[in-house]
């Protein structure tokens, strides 16, 4: 059976705040050296799926630059598949900005069905997990399914954030409800779908013709197929999976990676997470710096008396003498000057935290509030960014009306933002 994977990578990701102001959600960095989309791409190649299409839309530049021709994933192929990135285009008929994730697939289906793949594997590009799709394909074939939906169980109080399924003892899906207020179960949709090609083609076209549709898989396509006479099967997944669609879940997924026994094995050589990296020198840590339970990427410099606790530092981060970083995520080439304190915060790329500034806090408070600082921004000397405050992109010292940015406030630059 020939399988083609389609990765949906067009999400705006507004709930990720300043992190998606200049990039699509799947291009957001994760765990120091990776991007979120690396997990879906690596799952594909580790499952021997080398025919992949990526559907991009919102601010795709970082994503396109990151994936390139696909060499880090062994996807720079012409005759045996490879990776192709498809974006919205304007044609004479029936093409425009994607109206939903199902519409994105529908508009590109003439490309997707080339070569007549038997199965279409549709993936979300913004989830953190490792999964052998070949096992799911075998399950799909054994069950003689028309559509197989990957599922995982979550606490019932969390299920309302997702598509919720009920199944019988033979894994047949009996109901599918998108984000119900009162979930009938804790079995949720992972955003991984395996379709027989003919069924997907027909379902997308029928949805395209419906004027009342939002053209979304979870809201429209899947519920109608479950109510129809098609054989829809739930594939039970028991590993680690995290939808990092919010600031809190993004932060929590990083903290999970720092636990004594991480639920997702980044160091498993039998299931490598591939990515595009640049050459950086080794990490430099002096004798009297303190680092505990952290991930430190290549090119980082930790100076004397600096303290790093339960944090993730991306490549090129500099932590000056006496600075403190606790339970925080610091992205590429950010500089934290002497005496600055960063606690429960997320700092995007190229942020400058000047001397004695304080970003975030509340480490002893079980009610987690995260401070977020956008790309290219400056935190002036002595300024306090309270927990729950947000600094947008390209903010400079002149944008601060006072030395304290209160919890819940969003500070944006008064200048025209620029791109890097």
C-alpha positions in Angstrom: 0.0 0.0 0.0 1.3 3.4 -1.0 0.9 6.1 1.7 1.3 9.9 1.3 1.5 12.1 4.4 -0.1 15.6 4.5 1.0 17.8 7.3 -1.3 20.7 8.2 1.0 23.6 9.0 -1.0 26.7 8.3 -2.2 27.6 11.8 -1.9 31.2 13.0 -1.6 30.0 16.6 -2.9 33.2 18.2 -3.1 31.5 21.7 0.8 31.3 21.6 0.8 35.0 22.0 4.0 36.8 20.8 5.6 33.5 19.8 3.5 33.4 16.6 3.6 37.1 15.8 6.2 36.4 13.1 5.9 32.7 12.4 3.4 29.9 12.0 2.8 27.7 15.0 4.6 24.6 13.6 7.7 26.7 13.1 7.9 27.7 16.8 11.2 26.4 18.4 10.9 23.6 20.9 13.2 21.8 23.4 16.2 24.0 22.5 17.3 22.9 19.0 14.0 21.7 17.4 10.9 23.2 15.8 7.5 21.8 16.6 7.0 20.4 13.1 10.1 18.3 13.4 8.1 15.8 15.4 5.6 15.1 12.6 8.3 15.1 10.0 10.6 12.7 12.0 7.7 10.4 12.9 7.1 10.1 9.1 10.6 9.2 8.1 11.1 6.9 11.2 7.9 5.1 10.0 9.4 4.8 6.5 7.0 7.4 5.0 9.1 9.5 2.6 6.3 11.0 0.5 5.2 14.2 2.4 3.3 17.4 1.6 3.2 20.3 3.9 0.3 22.7 3.6 1.3 26.1 4.8 -0.5 29.4 5.0 0.1 31.9 7.9 3.6 33.5 7.8 5.3 30.4 6.3 8.7 32.0 5.8 10.4 30.5 8.8 8.8 27.1 8.1 10.0 27.1 4.4 13.5 28.2 5.4 13.6 25.5 8.1 12.4 22.6 5.9 14.2 23.6 2.7 14.6 20.7 0.5 14.2 18.3 3.4 17.8 17.1 3.7 17.9 16.8 7.5 15.1 14.3 7.3 16.4 12.5 4.2 13.6 14.0 2.3 15.5 15.7 -0.5 14.2 13.2 -3.1 12.7 13.6 -6.5 11.6 10.2 -7.8 10.8 8.4 -4.5 8.7 11.1 -2.8 10.4 13.7 -0.8 8.9 16.8 0.9 6.9 19.5 -0.9 5.5 22.7 0.7 2.2 23.9 -0.8 0.8 27.4 -0.1 -2.4 29.1 -1.1 -2.5 30.3 -4.7 -4.8 32.3 -6.9 -6.0 30.5 -10.0 -8.9 31.1 -12.4 -11.4 29.0 -10.6 -11.9 27.5 -7.1 -8.7 28.6 -5.3 -8.1 31.2 -2.7 -7.0 31.6 0.9 -7.7 28.4 2.8 -11.0 28.6 4.7 -10.3 25.7 7.0 -7.9 22.7 7.3 -10.2 20.5 5.2 -10.4 23.3 2.5 -6.6 23.4 2.5 -6.5 19.7 1.6 -9.4 20.1 -0.9 -7.7 22.9 -2.8 -4.5 20.9 -3.2 -6.1 17.5 -3.8 -5.1 17.5 -7.5 -1.5 17.5 -6.3 -2.2 15.1 -3.4 -3.7 12.4 -5.5 -0.9 12.4 -8.1 0.7 9.0 -8.3 -2.5 7.4 -6.9 -1.5 6.8 -3.3 -3.7 4.2 -1.6 -3.8 5.9 1.8 -3.6 9.5 2.9 -2.2 10.2 6.3 -3.2 13.6 7.6 -1.2 15.1 10.5 -1.3 18.2 12.5 2.1 20.0 12.4 1.8 21.5 15.9 1.8 18.5 18.3 4.7 17.0 20.4 4.8 13.2 20.3 6.6 10.2 18.8 4.5 7.6 17.0 5.1 4.8 14.6 2.6 5.4 11.8 3.3 2.0 10.3 1.7 0.4 13.3 -1.4 2.5 12.7 -1.4 1.6 9.0 -1.3 -2.1 9.9 -4.2 -1.6 12.3 -6.2 0.3 9.6 -5.7 -2.6 7.2 -6.5 -5.3 9.7 -9.7 -3.5 10.7 -10.7 -3.0 7.1 -11.3 0.6 8.0 -12.3 3.4 5.6 -10.9 6.0 8.1 -8.8 5.5 11.2 -8.5 8.2 13.8 -5.6 8.2 16.3 -6.9 8.7 19.9 -5.6 9.1 23.4 -7.2 9.3 26.8 -7.0 12.5 28.9 -8.7 13.5 32.2 -12.4 14.2 31.6 -12.0 17.8 32.8 -9.5 18.4 29.9 -11.5 16.7 27.2 -13.6 19.7 26.3 -10.6 21.3 24.5 -10.6 18.5 21.9 -12.7 16.4 19.6 -14.2 13.7 21.8 -15.1 10.1 20.6 -17.1 7.2 22.0 -16.2 3.7 20.7 -17.4 0.2 21.1 -15.3 -2.8 22.2 -14.1 -3.3 18.7 -12.8 0.3 18.4 -15.6 1.3 16.0 -16.4 5.0 16.5 -20.0 5.6 17.5 -19.9 9.4 18.0 -17.5 12.3 17.4 -18.2 15.8 19.0 -15.8 18.7 18.5 -15.0 20.5 21.8 -18.2 19.6 23.7 -19.0 21.5 26.9 -19.9 18.2 28.6 -17.6 15.5 27.1 -19.1 12.0 27.1 -15.7 10.5 27.5 -12.0 11.3 27.9 -11.1 9.7 24.6 -9.9 12.5 22.3 -8.8 13.1 18.8 -5.1 13.5 18.3 -5.3 15.1 14.9 -3.9 12.1 13.1 -6.2 10.6 10.4 -5.6 7.7 8.0 -8.0 7.8 5.0 -8.5 5.6 2.1 -7.9 8.0 -0.8 -11.3 7.5 -2.5 -13.2 8.2 0.7 -11.2 11.4 1.4 -11.7 12.6 -2.2 -15.4 12.2 -2.0 -15.8 13.5 1.6 -13.8 16.7 0.7 -15.8 17.4 -2.4 -19.1 16.9 -0.6 -18.0 19.3 2.1 -16.8 21.8 -0.5 -20.3 22.0 -1.9 -21.9 22.6 1.5 -22.6 26.3 2.1 -23.1 25.7 5.9 -19.7 24.0 6.4 -16.7 25.6 8.1 -14.5 23.2 6.1 -12.8 21.7 9.1 -12.0 18.1 9.8 -13.0 18.1 13.4 -16.2 20.2 13.0 -17.5 18.9 9.7 -15.7 16.0 8.0 -15.3 13.5 10.8 -18.7 13.9 12.5 -20.5 13.4 9.1 -18.4 10.3 8.3 -19.1 8.8 11.7 -22.9 9.4 11.3 -22.7 7.8 7.8 -22.2 4.2 6.8 -18.4 4.3 6.6 -16.3 2.1 8.8 -14.5 4.6 11.1 -12.1 3.1 13.6 -10.3 4.5 16.6 -6.6 3.7 16.9 -5.6 3.6 20.6 -2.3 5.5 21.4 -0.7 5.2 24.8 2.5 7.3 24.5 3.2 10.9 25.3 1.3 13.5 23.3 0.9 17.2 23.9 -1.0 19.9 21.9 1.2 22.9 22.5 -1.4 25.3 21.2 -1.3 27.5 24.3 1.4 29.3 26.2 0.8 27.2 29.3 0.8 23.8 27.4 4.0 24.9 25.5 5.7 25.7 28.8 4.4 22.5 30.4 5.7 20.3 27.6 9.2 21.8 28.2 8.9 21.1 31.9 7.9 17.5 31.1 11.2 17.2 29.2 13.1 18.2 32.3 11.5 15.7 34.7 13.8 12.9 36.1 12.1 10.4 33.8 10.9 12.4 30.7 7.8 10.9 29.1 9.2 11.7 25.7 12.6 10.2 24.9 14.6 12.8 23.0 17.7 10.6 23.5 16.3 7.4 22.0 18.7 6.6 19.1 16.2 4.2 17.6 13.7 7.1 17.1 15.7 10.2 16.3 14.0 13.6 16.1 15.7 15.2 13.1 16.0 18.9 12.6 18.0 21.6 10.7 20.8 22.9 12.8 23.6 25.4 12.3 27.2 24.9 13.5 27.7 26.4 16.9 30.6 26.0 19.3 30.4 23.8 22.5 28.6 25.1 25.5 30.9 27.0 27.9 30.2 26.7 31.6 32.7 28.1 34.2 33.5 26.3 37.4 31.3 28.4 39.7 28.2 28.6 37.5 25.2 26.5 38.8 23.0 24.5 36.4 20.3 22.1 37.6 17.8 19.9 35.6 18.1 21.9 32.4 18.6 21.5 28.6 21.5 23.7 27.3 22.0 23.9 23.5 25.2 24.4 21.5 26.7 27.9 21.4 25.4 28.9 24.9 27.6 30.8 27.2 27.0 30.7 31.0 29.2 33.1 32.9 30.5 33.1 36.5 28.0 32.9 39.3 25.1 32.5 36.9 22.3 30.1 38.0 20.1 28.0 35.7 17.3 25.9 37.2 14.8 23.7 35.4 15.1 25.7 32.1 15.7 25.2 28.4 18.2 27.4 26.6 18.3 27.4 22.8 21.5 27.9 20.7 23.6 31.0 21.3 21.9 32.1 24.6 24.3 34.2 26.8 23.7 34.3 30.6 26.0 36.9 32.2 27.5 36.8 35.6 25.1 36.7 38.5 22.0 36.3 36.4 19.3 33.8 37.4 17.0 31.7 35.1 14.4 29.5 36.7 11.7 27.4 35.1 11.9 29.3 31.8 12.3 28.8 28.1 14.9 31.0 26.4 15.1 31.0 22.6 18.0 31.5 20.3 20.6 34.3 20.7 18.9 36.0 23.7 21.2 37.8 26.1 20.5 38.0 29.8 22.7 40.6 31.5 24.3 40.6 34.9 21.9 40.6 37.9 18.8 39.9 35.8 16.3 37.4 37.1 14.0 35.3 34.7 11.4 33.1 36.4 8.6 31.2 34.7 9.0 33.1 31.5 9.3 32.5 27.8 11.7 34.7 25.9 11.7 34.6 22.1 14.8 35.0 19.8 17.2 38.0 20.0 15.7 39.3 23.3 18.0 41.6 25.3 17.4 41.6 29.1 19.5 44.4 30.6 21.1 44.5 34.0 19.0 43.9 37.1 15.7 43.5 35.1 13.2 41.0 36.5 10.9 39.0 34.2 8.2 36.8 35.6 8.1 35.2 39.0 5.8 33.2 41.3 7.8 30.0 41.4 6.3 29.0 44.7 2.8 29.8 43.5 0.8 26.7 42.2 -1.3 29.1 40.1 1.1 29.4 37.1 1.3 32.7 35.3 3.9 33.0 32.6 5.6 36.2 31.4 6.2 36.3 27.6 8.6 38.4 25.7 8.5 38.6 21.9 11.2 38.5 19.3 13.8 41.3 19.1 12.5 43.0 22.2 14.5 44.8 24.9 13.8 44.7 28.7 15.5 47.8 30.0 17.7 47.8 33.1 15.7 47.6 36.4 12.4 47.1 34.6 10.0 44.5 36.2 7.8 42.4 34.0 5.2 40.8 36.3 3.9 37.2 35.9 1.2 37.1 33.3 2.4 40.2 31.4 3.3 40.1 27.7 5.9 42.1 25.8 5.3 42.1 22.0 7.9 41.9 19.3 10.4 44.7 18.5 9.7 46.6 21.8 12.5 49.0 22.7 13.3 51.0 25.9 11.3 54.0 24.7 8.1 51.9 24.5 7.9 51.5 28.3 5.6 54.0 29.9 6.7 52.9 33.4 9.3 50.6 35.0 6.7 48.0 35.8 4.6 46.1 33.3 1.6 44.7 35.3 0.2 41.2 35.1 -2.3 41.0 32.2 -0.9 43.9 30.4 0.4 43.6 26.8 3.1 46.1 25.8 3.5 46.6 22.0 6.0 48.8 20.2 5.0 52.2 18.9 7.3 51.7 15.9 6.8 49.9 12.7 7.9 46.2 13.3 10.7 44.9 11.2 11.5 41.3 10.2 14.6 39.2 11.0 
